[in-house]
Amino acid sequence: MDRSIEEFFDEKKKKWRKDKIKSSMSDEEKASKEQECEENFLLDNWLPDAAKRARQLSMVTHPGKFTHPSAKTSSIIAEAPKKADGYLRTGNKKSVLDVIGNAAALDVYKFLSLELDNGKKLIDHIEQETETAKKQLSIKTASFDEIKEGLLKIKTGDSNAVTSEKIKQVYFPCANGYLLLSVLTPSGLMFELRNTINDIHFSAQAKEARKQQQNETHNENGFDTLSNLSVVGYGGSKPQNISVLNSQNGGKAYLLHSMPPTLETRKVRLPKYDFFKNSLRRSKFKENFNTLHKLLVVDYNNTNIRDGRDNIIMFIVDRVVEVMWAIRQQDPGWSRSDSYSNLPAHQKTWLDNIYIDERESSDEWISSVTNELSRWIIFTYKKQYNKQSIPLGDDELLHIKGLIEDNLEALK
């Protein structure tokens, strides 16, 4: 008999004696109980009974009792391929199967979970019909095939999927209407998460690192901390009534802190069809155009006034250039997205650094940009002051464009 199987029965006998044999019994009664104990846990007797009781248990990946302890659902073993899709889900994270059913039959599951001397679990040996399984389960009272068929009832799912009114239901839209989905708990993944968090917080390495922090001693590995964890309990004082994994973890699981992310507001709006309409907010230039208006309405004209007008116009251009540089800081190629398909080609060349070589080797695009910038300045001024604005015509447009062209390096 394999060492792990022998230890399993030794432990069961020890527990049975503790419960059944009392110190007040006579020697004859104790001897009788000892004989009964040996007979109960003789492999020839215990194994056929275990094969019958195995059907009282079900190995599952998604027990329904985590939602409601009275829920009775199909025994589901979900299998999914591993895929590098970035999701924590069935198939991407290895986890053990859970077990639900009659708590009085859990010794059968423990028996099947025994790890034999070769490192493989007994249930795997049975499924693969290895020589080890046939040797360990060789008894006079039943054939190996009979024992195998009975024990593997623990992994036989229901032929017909059955849900429960106590399970959370979700109507999911599909082509022909809706599917009614029953949302179940992936207990293996849930307790794998608990083990991972416990390892992060309570491993020997983490404890040593925290101790060194308290002593202000350097630790090159450091330690991690997960804050704002919540603990949720299942099954109350009887966690075994929910599932085996729940019982093994004391009925406690972790909930990670779940809050909306704090997103950094993008400082600039990427233009979808026109930089001057989409990315430049008139309110940001209000004070600049107020200054320009004051210089336009004065009733005298001299060099200082004209220089002041030109300076404020170039100051506005400089602020537009700041927005241009903010857009250029985005990942090169952003304008190739479908969202920006209506943006003119010359503006893409101007704003997207994926076109930096084209921008530096050709000046064909810049004439369109200077025209649009000049017209935007006049349009924004008129929009802000409406009927109070000073009329600006083609001569003023050419003057503004000339100022910009004298400082073309700022736009490149």
C-alpha positions in Angstrom: 0.0 0.0 0.0 1.3 3.5 -0.9 2.5 5.5 2.0 0.0 8.3 1.6 -2.9 5.8 1.4 -1.7 4.1 4.5 -1.4 7.4 6.4 -5.0 8.3 5.2 -6.4 5.1 6.8 -4.3 5.5 10.0 -5.7 9.0 10.4 -9.3 7.8 9.9 -8.8 4.9 12.4 -7.4 7.3 14.9 -10.4 9.7 14.6 -12.9 6.8 14.7 -11.3 5.4 17.9 -11.4 8.8 19.5 -15.1 9.1 18.8 -16.3 5.6 19.5 -14.0 4.2 22.2 -14.6 5.6 25.7 -12.5 5.2 28.7 -15.5 3.9 30.7 -15.8 0.9 28.4 -14.7 -2.6 29.5 -11.7 -4.3 27.9 -14.1 -6.6 26.0 -16.0 -3.6 24.6 -12.8 -1.9 23.6 -11.5 -5.0 21.9 -14.8 -5.3 20.0 -14.7 -1.7 18.9 -11.1 -2.2 17.8 -12.2 -5.1 15.7 -15.0 -3.1 14.2 -12.6 -0.3 13.4 -10.3 -2.6 11.5 -13.1 -4.1 9.6 -14.6 -0.7 8.7 -11.3 0.6 7.3 -10.2 -2.6 5.6 -9.7 -1.7 2.0 -11.9 -4.6 0.9 -14.8 -3.1 2.9 -14.2 0.7 2.8 -13.5 1.0 -1.0 -16.8 -0.4 -2.3 -18.7 1.8 0.1 -16.6 4.9 -1.0 -17.4 4.1 -4.6 -21.1 4.2 -3.8 -20.8 7.5 -1.8 -18.7 9.3 -4.4 -21.9 10.1 -6.3 -22.9 12.3 -3.3 -20.1 14.7 -4.3 -19.4 16.7 -7.4 -16.1 18.3 -8.5 -16.9 21.7 -10.0 -15.2 24.9 -11.1 -18.3 27.2 -10.4 -20.4 26.2 -7.4 -23.8 27.8 -7.1 -23.9 27.8 -3.3 -21.6 30.8 -3.1 -24.5 32.9 -4.3 -27.1 31.1 -2.1 -26.4 28.1 0.2 -29.7 26.5 -0.9 -29.1 26.9 -4.6 -29.0 23.6 -6.4 -27.4 23.9 -9.9 -25.7 21.6 -12.3 -22.2 20.3 -11.6 -20.1 22.3 -14.0 -16.4 21.8 -14.8 -15.6 24.7 -17.1 -12.6 24.2 -19.4 -11.2 27.0 -21.4 -7.9 27.3 -23.4 -5.1 29.5 -22.1 -4.9 32.7 -24.1 -2.7 35.8 -23.8 -5.7 38.1 -23.7 -4.8 39.9 -20.5 -7.8 38.6 -18.5 -7.9 36.8 -15.2 -10.3 34.0 -16.2 -10.8 30.3 -16.3 -8.1 28.8 -18.4 -5.6 31.6 -18.0 -4.9 30.8 -14.3 -4.3 27.3 -13.0 -6.6 26.5 -10.1 -7.8 23.3 -8.4 -11.3 22.0 -8.7 -13.8 22.6 -5.9 -16.1 20.0 -4.5 -19.7 20.3 -3.4 -22.2 17.8 -2.0 -22.8 15.8 1.2 -20.2 16.9 3.8 -20.3 13.4 5.3 -18.8 12.0 2.0 -15.8 14.4 1.9 -13.4 11.6 3.0 -13.9 10.1 -0.5 -12.7 13.3 -2.1 -9.7 13.5 0.3 -8.9 9.9 -0.6 -9.0 10.7 -4.3 -6.8 13.8 -3.8 -4.0 11.8 -2.1 -0.6 12.4 -3.8 1.1 9.1 -4.3 4.9 8.5 -4.1 5.3 9.3 -7.7 3.8 12.8 -7.3 0.6 12.2 -9.1 -2.8 12.3 -7.5 -4.7 9.0 -7.0 -7.7 10.3 -9.1 -5.4 10.9 -12.1 -4.1 7.4 -11.8 -7.6 6.1 -11.7 -8.7 8.1 -14.8 -5.7 6.9 -16.7 -6.0 3.3 -15.5 -2.3 3.1 -14.6 -0.8 0.0 -13.2 -0.3 2.0 -9.9 -4.1 2.5 -9.6 -4.9 -1.1 -10.4 -2.3 -2.2 -7.8 -3.5 0.1 -5.0 -7.2 -0.5 -5.6 -6.9 -4.3 -6.0 -9.5 -5.8 -3.7 -11.4 -9.1 -3.5 -14.9 -7.6 -3.1 -15.1 -5.7 -6.4 -13.3 -5.3 -9.7 -11.1 -2.3 -10.6 -13.6 -1.2 -13.3 -16.4 -1.2 -10.8 -14.4 0.8 -8.3 -13.3 3.2 -11.0 -16.8 3.8 -12.3 -18.1 4.5 -8.9 -15.3 6.8 -7.7 -15.3 8.8 -10.9 -18.9 9.7 -10.4 -17.5 12.6 -8.5 -16.4 14.2 -11.9 -19.4 13.3 -13.9 -21.3 16.5 -14.8 -25.1 16.7 -15.3 -26.2 15.8 -18.7 -28.9 18.5 -18.6 -27.9 22.0 -17.4 -30.0 23.1 -14.4 -30.0 26.5 -12.8 -31.8 27.8 -9.7 -34.1 30.7 -9.0 -31.7 31.6 -6.2 -28.8 32.3 -8.6 -28.3 35.8 -10.0 -29.8 36.0 -13.5 -28.6 38.3 -16.2 -30.5 38.9 -19.5 -27.8 39.1 -22.2 -28.7 40.6 -25.6 -28.0 38.4 -28.7 -29.1 38.3 -32.3 -32.4 36.6 -31.7 -33.4 38.3 -28.5 -31.9 37.6 -25.1 -30.1 34.8 -23.4 -30.7 34.3 -19.7 -27.4 33.7 -18.0 -26.8 32.3 -14.5 -23.8 34.0 -12.9 -21.7 31.6 -10.9 -18.6 32.0 -8.7 -15.2 30.6 -9.9 -14.2 29.4 -6.5 -10.9 28.0 -7.6 -9.8 31.4 -9.0 -11.3 33.2 -5.9 -9.2 31.2 -3.5 -6.1 31.2 -5.7 -6.4 35.0 -5.4 -6.7 34.7 -1.6 -3.5 32.5 -1.5 -1.7 35.0 -3.7 -2.7 38.0 -1.4 -1.7 36.0 1.7 1.7 35.2 0.1 2.2 38.9 -0.7 1.3 40.0 2.9 2.5 37.1 5.1 5.3 35.2 3.3 8.6 34.9 5.1 10.2 37.3 2.6 7.5 39.9 3.1 7.7 39.6 6.9 11.5 40.0 6.8 11.2 43.1 4.6 8.7 44.7 6.9 10.9 44.0 9.9 13.8 45.6 8.2 11.7 48.6 7.3 10.8 49.0 11.0 14.5 48.8 11.9 15.3 51.3 9.1 17.5 48.6 7.4 17.8 48.4 3.6 16.1 45.5 1.9 16.9 45.2 -1.8 13.7 43.2 -2.6 11.2 45.4 -0.7 7.6 44.3 -0.2 4.2 44.9 -1.7 1.0 46.0 0.0 -2.6 45.7 -1.2 -4.7 48.3 0.7 -8.5 48.6 1.2 -9.1 44.9 1.0 -12.5 43.6 2.1 -13.2 40.1 3.5 -16.4 38.3 2.6 -17.6 35.2 4.4 -19.5 32.2 3.0 -21.3 29.6 5.0 -21.2 31.2 8.5 -20.2 28.7 11.1 -20.5 25.8 8.6 -18.3 26.7 5.6 -18.1 23.1 4.6 -21.8 23.3 3.5 -20.7 25.6 0.7 -17.8 23.8 -0.7 -14.5 22.1 0.1 -12.3 25.0 -0.9 -14.5 27.3 1.2 -14.0 25.1 4.2 -10.3 24.9 3.6 -10.1 28.7 3.6 -12.2 29.1 6.7 -15.1 30.5 4.7 -13.2 33.7 4.0 -12.3 35.3 0.6 -10.9 38.7 -0.3 -12.6 41.4 -2.4 -10.2 43.8 -4.0 -10.8 47.5 -3.8 -13.1 48.4 -6.7 -13.3 52.1 -7.5 -13.4 54.0 -10.7 -9.9 54.9 -11.9 -8.6 58.4 -11.5 -7.9 59.4 -15.0 -5.6 62.2 -15.8 -7.4 64.8 -17.9 -5.8 65.2 -21.3 -4.5 68.7 -21.5 -5.2 69.0 -25.2 -8.0 67.9 -27.4 -6.9 66.0 -30.5 -8.5 67.4 -33.6 -10.9 65.1 -35.5 -11.5 67.3 -38.5 -9.9 70.8 -37.9 -7.2 71.8 -35.4 -8.4 75.3 -35.2 -12.0 74.3 -34.4 -11.4 71.3 -32.3 -8.2 72.0 -30.3 -8.3 75.8 -29.7 -10.7 76.9 -27.1 -11.7 80.6 -27.5 -12.1 81.0 -23.8 -8.4 80.4 -23.3 -7.5 83.3 -25.6 -10.1 85.8 -24.3 -7.7 88.1 -22.5 -5.3 88.2 -25.5 -8.1 89.3 -27.8 -9.3 91.8 -25.2 -5.8 93.4 -25.4 -5.9 93.3 -29.2 -9.3 95.0 -29.3 -8.1 97.8 -27.1 -5.3 98.5 -29.4 -7.6 98.4 -32.5 -10.1 100.8 -31.2 -7.7 103.6 -30.2 -8.3 106.8 -32.3 -4.7 107.5 -33.2 -2.1 105.5 -35.0 1.7 105.5 -34.4 4.6 103.0 -34.4 4.1 102.0 -30.8 0.4 101.2 -31.4 1.2 99.2 -34.5 4.1 97.3 -32.8 1.7 96.6 -29.9 -0.8 95.1 -32.2 1.8 92.9 -33.9 3.2 91.8 -30.6 -0.1 90.6 -29.2 -0.9 88.8 -32.5 2.4 87.0 -32.3 1.7 86.2 -28.6 -1.5 84.6 -29.7 0.4 82.6 -32.3 2.9 81.5 -29.6 0.0 80.2 -27.6 -1.3 78.3 -30.6 2.2 76.8 -31.0 2.1 75.6 -27.4 -1.1 73.6 -28.2 0.7 72.3 -31.4 3.6 71.0 -29.3 1.2 69.4 -26.8 -0.4 67.4 -29.6 3.0 66.4 -31.0 3.7 64.8 -27.7 1.1 62.2 -28.4 2.1 58.8 -29.6 3.3 59.0 -33.3 0.6 57.7 -35.6 -2.4 58.9 -33.6 -3.8 60.6 -36.7 -4.0 57.3 -38.6 -6.9 56.1 -36.3 -10.3 56.0 -37.9 -11.4 58.7 -35.4 -9.2 61.3 -37.2 -9.8 60.2 -40.8 -11.5 63.6 -41.6 -8.5 65.6 -40.5 -6.9 67.3 -43.5 -3.6 65.8 -44.7 -1.6 69.0 -44.2 -2.7 69.2 -40.6 -1.8 65.6 -40.0 1.7 66.4 -41.4 1.9 69.4 -39.1 0.7 67.8 -35.9 1.6 64.1 -36.0 5.3 63.2 -35.4 5.0 60.1 -37.5 5.3 62.6 -40.4 8.3 64.4 -39.1 10.5 63.5 -42.0 7.9 64.7 -44.5 7.4 67.8 -42.4 11.1 68.6 -42.5 11.8 67.7 -46.1 8.9 69.7 -47.7 7.1 73.0 -47.1 4.0 72.3 -49.1 1.9 71.9 -46.0 2.9 75.1 -44.2 1.1 77.5 -46.6 -2.2 75.9 -45.7 -1.5 76.1 -42.0 -0.5 79.8 -42.1 -3.7 80.7 -44.1 -5.9 78.8 -41.6 -4.1 80.3 -38.6 -4.5 83.9 -40.0 -8.2 83.4 -40.7 -8.7 81.8 -37.3 -7.3 84.9 -35.5 -9.6 87.2 -37.5 -12.6 84.9 -37.0 -12.0 84.5 -33.3 -11.7 88.3 -32.8 -14.9 88.9 -34.7 -16.7 86.1 -32.8 -15.7 87.5 -29.4 -16.7 91.1 -30.1 -19.4 90.6 -32.7 -20.9 94.1 -33.7 -18.3 95.9 -31.5 -15.4 94.5 -33.4 -13.3 96.6 -35.8 -13.7 95.4 -39.4 -10.7 93.4 -40.5 -10.5 92.7 -44.2 -8.1 91.3 -46.8 -5.3 93.8 -46.0 -5.3 92.9 -42.3 -5.4 89.2 -43.2 -2.3 89.6 -45.4 -0.6 91.6 -42.7 -1.2 88.8 -40.1 -0.1 86.1 -42.5 3.1 88.1 -43.2 3.8 88.3 -39.5 3.4 84.5 -39.2 5.5 83.8 -42.3 8.3 85.9 -40.8 8.4 83.5 -37.9 7.8 80.2 -39.7 10.3 78.3 -37.6 7.9 78.4 -34.7 5.4 76.3 -36.7 7.8 73.7 -38.0 
